[in-house]
């Protein structure tokens, strides 16, 4: 055998192998560098699920704006009493906005409405600001942008429920038969139950009228795909993921948000004024600094994987207890509404209502039939006060059941 020839052949093979490996490594290195650069642009908050404040600074009684109440005064403990993590945004100048509190980066301009299926197809190749790791937000990610300083007047837009200094927020096109408040934004979160008469629904938030609900996936009248706006997001994939610890003293701590919760609800229902008083007077687990949660705090403990229809339970983690009720039609084994400390301004008397969440079905009366019209986990608004002789009643295009007397689940800062 010619060993010199063999040595030469081996050397040539090794050299070509090195060049080939070098090319692969360079390509792989470029991809890894691109991924690292995208990760480097993501803000990592101290708490993975940091709740952004509602931006509310005005104080209210049951029908008007008032001066700030002192401790022990009526209406003390409402949203503006407590200042949370104030919103902070950065316009990146490339069509994206960074939320400096949550670590989420957002699409600034949503473009046109599209169907849920089209949004799912679009996101696979979506490229904005030279980033390719975009996703459709969950309803908890989307709700992080809500500001409860907004206002609408029935079907008309007044002030947006989002910071328009940073985000473009369209309204409905009246020239094609839409209402101005038809500027709803869908999330990726599908309702696990069904709304109305067996309709699939996707949870969305309306930054024009300040309400969260399950919107029909298909148009009820025609069966065609419904269309909504989508605002894509990237970064902090832990946002909206709870980390509950049962403390064994009637409280539950969420290590993801840094909030401690009352495990069992109030057990009784109150109008808004007395719900605030209940929260401020609560003494539990050697703590006296309990409060009624604002809208964004309370939404953080909604479990959108659960519903009375699918899990025979309220839309909340099994560690919590919700008082069972009899609904408007006399059906037992239902679950009630829960007050928040946040206002919702709508109509000619904009200061009369406050926000509540439905941990049971969000019911409405349509053609004298009681239906789940918005989905368990929806956020609506009730008058803050009213006579038990007048409520519950049915109101609005979906016949929303307004109760006025709702439950309370108190919260405090864990640290």
TAMO-V158720 format. One record per helix or strand of 3 or more residues. SS is the DSSP state (hx for helix, st for strand). FROM is the first residue (numbers start at 1). LEN is the number of residues. If there is no record, write none. Layout:
BEGIN
{{SS/FROM/LEN} {SS/FROM/LEN}}
END
This chain:
BEGIN
{{hx/3/38} {hx/79/3} {st/89/3} {st/96/4} {st/105/3} {hx/116/8} {hx/139/5} {st/151/3} {st/156/4} {hx/174/3} {st/185/6} {st/201/6} {st/211/6} {st/232/3} {st/244/3} {st/251/4} {st/259/4} {hx/272/10} {hx/295/5} {hx/308/4} {st/337/7} {st/353/6} {st/363/4} {st/369/4} {st/379/5} {st/393/3} {st/400/3} {st/410/4}}
END
